[in-house]
């Protein structure tokens, strides 16, 4: 049996580091970095870094500061091309060169037009050996939100829907509890790794959700809550407006009543108007969220919102959770015709299944 490739081994560690801060670094991507020194076969890790909350400092700078003089002649593994443009700090590519790094192993080019290969070019011009593409597919998955925002001018959307074994999301008045405690805990962890949780006003009116992370030790990781509410029907008494420690953004149509906007602002929400009257134009709404810096949206709306996103081609990943107890009566189908058609056409391809307690998680990803 051959020994594992060291470049892949250290890049896997860098990817794992980057995943720790997903949801905390927007508008910047959560990048992982590892600095390794020593000859082949006797490498040792001298420093690790991950992009810090709020997006600064970048992972490379964290790792370089930790490594100090040990960075000279070492190898840097990084999940995204080091930046080459001047922002609030000097480019990471320049810091890598100044530290004396001999080789950089990068998972992928940064599609941000301010970088887009210039970081790797800067390193090569300074005599640094550069290898690009190690675990690139995994890196593109980890940085999907960043890629979607800079390429498509919107955040990446992951849709979550729960259904009974006979295919229903609801069975009448009141909330239908479909999933068990282990599945619920997994969903809360996914919330903690999102930039925002998004629902439609129908979900607010039907279920009155809090949309917070309620896992011990992760309560502070509750992301921004986004409600799509074209005519501002969200009640001031809604649970998501009772805890002002977690911000709530309500997207409304341009012709939504001004009195309702003032009422919700007084209740603690920020109301943002999307151009156009009547129903919200979802591409425009997501474009506004991207301009606010959001990169990863976890959508927990119901079948109506799911179908609307499917019609507009705005679903990047979909998670269908099938509970253990059938409804046994007529109800609201969990998967509407537009989402079903998208899956059947291959626009969303299967990406794996997993049992979480008695519940089945079925994942799909955009083709």
C-alpha positions as CSV (number, residue, x, y, z in Angstrom):
1,X,0.0,0.0,0.0
2,X,1.5,3.3,-1.0
3,X,2.0,6.1,1.4
4,X,-0.5,9.0,1.2
5,X,0.5,11.9,-0.9
6,X,1.9,14.6,1.5
7,X,0.5,17.5,-0.6
8,X,-3.0,16.0,-0.3
9,X,-2.5,15.2,3.4
10,X,-1.6,18.7,4.4
11,X,-4.2,20.2,2.0
12,X,-6.9,18.2,3.7
13,X,-5.8,19.7,7.0
14,X,-6.0,23.2,5.5
15,X,-9.5,22.5,4.2
16,X,-10.6,21.2,7.6
17,X,-9.2,24.4,9.2
18,X,-11.1,26.6,6.8
19,X,-14.4,24.8,7.5
20,X,-14.2,25.8,11.1
21,X,-15.0,29.4,10.4
22,X,-17.6,29.0,7.6
23,X,-20.3,31.5,8.3
24,X,-18.1,33.8,10.3
25,X,-15.8,35.5,7.7
26,X,-18.1,37.0,5.2
27,X,-17.7,38.9,2.9
28,X,-14.3,37.1,2.7
29,X,-14.0,33.3,2.2
30,X,-13.0,31.1,5.1
31,X,-9.5,30.0,4.0
32,X,-7.3,27.4,5.8
33,X,-3.5,27.5,5.7
34,X,-0.7,25.1,7.0
35,X,3.0,25.8,7.0
36,X,5.3,22.7,6.8
37,X,9.0,22.5,7.2
38,X,11.6,19.7,6.8
39,X,12.8,17.3,4.1
40,X,10.4,15.0,2.2
41,X,9.4,12.1,4.5
42,X,10.3,14.1,7.6
43,X,8.0,17.1,7.3
44,X,6.6,18.7,10.4
45,X,3.8,21.3,10.8
46,X,5.2,24.5,12.1
47,X,2.0,26.7,11.9
48,X,-1.7,26.7,11.1
49,X,-4.1,29.5,10.2
50,X,-7.7,30.2,9.4
51,X,-9.4,33.4,8.2
52,X,-10.6,35.2,11.3
53,X,-14.2,36.3,12.1
54,X,-15.1,39.3,10.0
55,X,-12.7,38.3,7.3
56,X,-9.4,39.6,8.7
57,X,-6.6,38.7,9.2
58,X,-6.4,36.2,6.4
59,X,-5.3,32.6,7.0
60,X,-1.9,33.1,5.5
61,X,-1.0,36.0,7.8
62,X,-2.2,34.0,10.9
63,X,0.0,31.1,9.9
64,X,3.0,33.3,9.0
65,X,2.8,35.1,12.3
66,X,2.7,31.8,14.2
67,X,5.6,30.3,12.2
68,X,7.9,33.3,12.6
69,X,11.4,32.5,11.4
70,X,10.4,28.8,10.8
71,X,8.6,30.0,7.7
72,X,11.8,30.5,5.8
73,X,12.3,27.8,3.2
74,X,9.1,26.1,4.3
75,X,6.0,25.1,2.3
76,X,2.7,26.9,2.6
77,X,-0.5,24.9,1.9
78,X,-3.5,27.2,1.3
79,X,-7.0,26.4,0.2
80,X,-7.3,29.5,-2.0
81,X,-4.9,31.6,-4.0
82,X,-3.2,34.3,-1.8
83,X,-4.5,37.7,-2.4
84,X,-2.5,40.1,-4.6
85,X,-4.5,43.4,-4.2
86,X,-4.2,46.1,-1.6
87,X,-7.2,46.3,0.8
88,X,-7.1,47.2,4.4
89,X,-3.8,45.3,4.6
90,X,-1.0,44.6,2.1
91,X,-1.4,41.6,-0.2
92,X,-0.9,38.1,1.4
93,X,1.3,37.2,-1.6
94,X,3.8,39.9,-0.6
95,X,3.8,38.7,3.0
96,X,4.5,35.1,1.8
97,X,7.5,36.3,-0.2
98,X,8.8,38.5,2.6
99,X,8.6,35.5,5.0
100,X,10.9,33.4,2.8
101,X,8.4,30.7,2.0
102,X,10.1,28.4,-0.7
103,X,7.0,26.7,-2.0
104,X,3.2,27.4,-2.1
105,X,0.7,24.6,-2.7
106,X,-2.6,26.2,-3.5
107,X,-5.9,24.3,-4.0
108,X,-7.4,26.8,-6.6
109,X,-7.1,30.1,-8.3
110,X,-9.3,32.8,-6.8
111,X,-12.0,33.9,-9.3
112,X,-12.2,37.3,-7.7
113,X,-11.1,39.6,-10.6
114,X,-8.9,41.5,-8.2
115,X,-6.8,38.3,-7.8
116,X,-7.6,35.8,-10.6
117,X,-4.1,34.3,-10.9
118,X,-2.2,37.4,-10.0
119,X,-1.3,36.1,-6.6
120,X,0.2,33.0,-8.0
121,X,2.0,35.0,-10.6
122,X,3.5,37.4,-8.0
123,X,4.8,34.4,-6.1
124,X,6.4,32.8,-9.1
125,X,8.0,36.1,-10.1
126,X,9.7,36.2,-6.7
127,X,11.1,32.7,-7.2
128,X,8.6,30.8,-5.1
129,X,7.7,27.4,-6.4
130,X,3.9,27.2,-6.9
131,X,1.7,24.2,-7.3
132,X,-2.0,24.8,-8.1
133,X,-4.9,22.4,-8.0
134,X,-4.3,20.0,-5.2
135,X,-7.7,18.9,-4.0
136,X,-9.2,21.6,-6.2
137,X,-12.7,20.0,-6.3
138,X,-12.9,19.9,-2.5
139,X,-11.7,23.5,-2.4
140,X,-14.3,24.6,-4.9
141,X,-17.0,22.9,-2.8
142,X,-15.7,24.6,0.4
143,X,-15.5,28.0,-1.3
144,X,-18.8,27.7,-3.2
145,X,-20.2,30.8,-1.5
146,X,-17.2,32.9,-2.4
147,X,-17.2,31.6,-6.0
148,X,-20.9,32.1,-6.6
149,X,-20.8,35.7,-5.2
150,X,-17.9,36.9,-7.4
151,X,-19.0,34.9,-10.5
152,X,-22.8,35.1,-10.4
153,X,-23.2,38.2,-8.1
154,X,-25.3,36.3,-5.6
155,X,-24.8,34.1,-2.5
156,X,-24.7,30.3,-2.9
157,X,-28.1,28.9,-1.7
158,X,-28.4,25.6,0.1
159,X,-32.0,24.5,0.4
160,X,-33.2,22.2,3.2
161,X,-36.6,20.5,3.1
162,X,-38.0,17.9,5.6
163,X,-40.6,15.4,4.5
164,X,-42.5,12.4,5.9
165,X,-41.9,9.0,4.3
166,X,-45.1,9.5,2.4
167,X,-43.8,12.8,1.0
168,X,-45.5,15.6,3.0
169,X,-44.1,18.7,4.7
170,X,-47.2,19.7,6.6
171,X,-50.6,18.1,7.4
172,X,-52.8,21.0,8.5
173,X,-52.8,23.7,11.1
174,X,-49.8,23.7,13.4
175,X,-46.3,22.7,12.9
176,X,-45.5,19.1,11.9
177,X,-42.5,17.7,13.7
178,X,-40.8,15.4,11.1
179,X,-37.2,14.9,12.2
180,X,-35.6,13.5,15.4
181,X,-33.2,15.1,17.8
182,X,-30.0,13.9,16.0
183,X,-31.2,15.3,12.7
184,X,-32.2,18.5,14.4
185,X,-28.8,18.9,16.0
186,X,-27.2,18.4,12.5
187,X,-29.4,21.1,11.1
188,X,-28.4,23.5,13.9
189,X,-24.7,22.8,13.1
190,X,-25.4,23.6,9.4
191,X,-27.1,26.9,10.5
192,X,-23.9,27.8,12.5
193,X,-21.8,27.4,9.3
194,X,-24.1,29.7,7.2
195,X,-23.8,33.4,6.7
196,X,-27.6,33.7,6.9
197,X,-30.8,31.6,7.3
198,X,-33.5,32.5,4.9
199,X,-37.2,31.8,4.9
200,X,-40.3,33.2,3.3
201,X,-43.0,35.0,5.2
202,X,-45.3,31.9,4.8
203,X,-42.9,30.0,7.1
204,X,-42.9,32.8,9.6
205,X,-46.7,32.9,9.7
206,X,-47.2,29.1,9.8
207,X,-44.4,28.0,12.1
208,X,-43.2,31.2,14.0
209,X,-39.6,29.9,14.0
210,X,-36.7,31.4,16.0
211,X,-34.1,30.6,13.4
212,X,-31.2,30.5,15.8
213,X,-28.5,28.0,16.7
214,X,-29.5,26.1,19.8
215,X,-26.5,23.8,20.3
216,X,-24.6,24.0,23.6
217,X,-21.5,26.2,23.2
218,X,-22.6,27.4,19.7
219,X,-25.3,29.8,20.7
220,X,-23.1,32.7,19.6
221,X,-22.9,31.3,16.1
222,X,-26.5,32.2,15.2
223,X,-26.3,33.8,11.7
224,X,-28.2,36.7,10.2
225,X,-31.9,35.8,9.6
226,X,-33.4,36.8,6.3
227,X,-37.2,36.9,5.6
228,X,-38.6,37.3,2.1
229,X,-41.8,39.2,2.7
230,X,-42.9,41.2,-0.3
231,X,-45.8,43.1,1.5
232,X,-44.4,43.1,5.1
233,X,-46.8,40.7,6.7
234,X,-44.4,39.6,9.4
235,X,-46.0,40.3,12.7
236,X,-44.1,42.3,15.3
237,X,-44.7,39.5,17.8
238,X,-42.8,37.0,15.7
239,X,-40.2,34.9,17.6
240,X,-37.4,36.0,15.4
241,X,-38.0,39.6,16.4
242,X,-37.9,38.9,20.1
243,X,-34.2,38.2,20.4
244,X,-32.4,41.3,19.1
245,X,-29.0,39.8,19.7
246,X,-29.4,38.1,16.4
247,X,-30.1,40.5,13.5
248,X,-33.1,40.1,11.2
249,X,-33.2,41.4,7.7
250,X,-36.6,41.6,5.9
251,X,-36.6,41.9,2.1
252,X,-39.8,43.6,0.8
253,X,-41.1,44.8,-2.5
254,X,-40.7,48.5,-3.5
255,X,-44.5,49.0,-3.0
256,X,-44.7,47.4,0.5
257,X,-46.6,49.6,2.9
258,X,-44.5,52.3,4.6
259,X,-46.4,51.9,7.9
260,X,-45.5,48.2,8.0
261,X,-41.9,49.0,7.4
262,X,-41.8,51.4,10.3
263,X,-43.6,48.9,12.5
264,X,-41.0,46.2,11.8
265,X,-38.1,48.6,12.2
266,X,-39.4,49.6,15.6
267,X,-39.6,45.8,16.4
268,X,-35.9,45.5,15.7
269,X,-35.8,44.3,12.0
270,X,-33.9,46.0,9.2
271,X,-36.2,46.4,6.1
272,X,-34.6,46.4,2.7
273,X,-36.6,47.1,-0.4
274,X,-36.1,45.1,-3.6
275,X,-36.8,46.9,-6.8
276,X,-40.1,46.0,-8.4
277,X,-43.7,45.8,-7.2
278,X,-45.8,42.8,-6.0
279,X,-43.9,39.5,-5.7
280,X,-40.2,39.6,-4.9
281,X,-37.8,39.0,-7.8
282,X,-35.6,36.4,-6.3
283,X,-32.5,37.1,-8.4
284,X,-32.7,40.8,-7.4
285,X,-33.2,39.9,-3.8
286,X,-30.2,37.6,-3.7
287,X,-28.2,40.3,-5.6
288,X,-28.9,42.7,-2.7
289,X,-27.7,40.1,-0.2
290,X,-24.5,39.6,-2.2
291,X,-23.9,43.3,-2.2
292,X,-24.2,43.2,1.6
293,X,-21.4,40.7,1.6
294,X,-23.3,37.5,2.1
295,X,-21.9,34.4,0.4
296,X,-23.7,31.3,1.9
297,X,-27.5,31.2,2.4
298,X,-29.1,28.3,4.2
299,X,-32.7,28.3,3.1
300,X,-35.3,26.7,5.4
301,X,-38.4,27.9,3.7
302,X,-41.1,25.6,2.6
303,X,-42.1,24.0,-0.8
304,X,-43.4,27.3,-2.3
305,X,-40.1,29.1,-1.8
306,X,-38.2,26.0,-2.9
307,X,-40.2,25.9,-6.2
308,X,-39.6,29.6,-6.8
309,X,-35.8,29.2,-6.3
310,X,-35.9,26.1,-8.6
311,X,-37.7,28.0,-11.4
312,X,-35.1,30.8,-11.3
313,X,-32.1,28.3,-11.2
314,X,-31.0,29.6,-7.8
315,X,-30.4,26.4,-5.9
316,X,-26.8,25.3,-5.5
317,X,-27.3,22.5,-3.1
318,X,-30.4,20.7,-1.8
319,X,-30.8,18.6,1.3
320,X,-34.0,16.4,1.6
321,X,-34.5,14.9,5.0
322,X,-36.9,12.0,5.2
323,X,-38.3,11.4,8.7
324,X,-39.4,8.0,10.1
325,X,-43.1,8.6,10.7
326,X,-45.6,8.8,7.8
327,X,-48.3,11.4,7.9
328,X,-50.9,8.8,6.9
329,X,-53.3,11.5,5.6
330,X,-53.4,14.1,2.8
331,X,-51.0,17.0,3.3
332,X,-48.8,19.5,1.7
333,X,-46.2,17.8,-0.6
334,X,-42.7,18.6,0.5
335,X,-41.2,18.6,-3.1
336,X,-43.2,20.8,-5.5
337,X,-43.3,20.3,-9.3
338,X,-40.5,22.7,-10.1
339,X,-38.0,21.3,-7.7
340,X,-39.0,17.8,-8.7
341,X,-38.5,18.7,-12.4
342,X,-35.1,20.2,-11.6
343,X,-34.0,17.0,-9.9
344,X,-35.4,14.7,-12.6
345,X,-33.7,16.7,-15.3
346,X,-30.3,16.4,-13.6
347,X,-30.0,20.1,-12.9
348,X,-29.5,18.9,-9.3
349,X,-27.5,15.7,-9.2
350,X,-27.4,13.2,-6.3
351,X,-24.5,13.8,-4.0
352,X,-24.9,11.1,-1.3
353,X,-27.1,9.7,1.4
354,X,-26.6,9.3,5.1
355,X,-28.6,8.1,8.1
356,X,-28.8,10.5,11.0
357,X,-30.6,8.5,13.7
358,X,-33.8,7.3,12.1
359,X,-33.8,10.1,9.5
360,X,-32.4,9.9,6.0
361,X,-30.4,12.8,4.6
362,X,-30.3,12.9,0.8
363,X,-28.1,15.5,-0.7
364,X,-28.2,17.0,-4.2
365,X,-25.8,19.5,-5.8
366,X,-26.1,21.8,-8.8
367,X,-24.8,20.2,-11.9
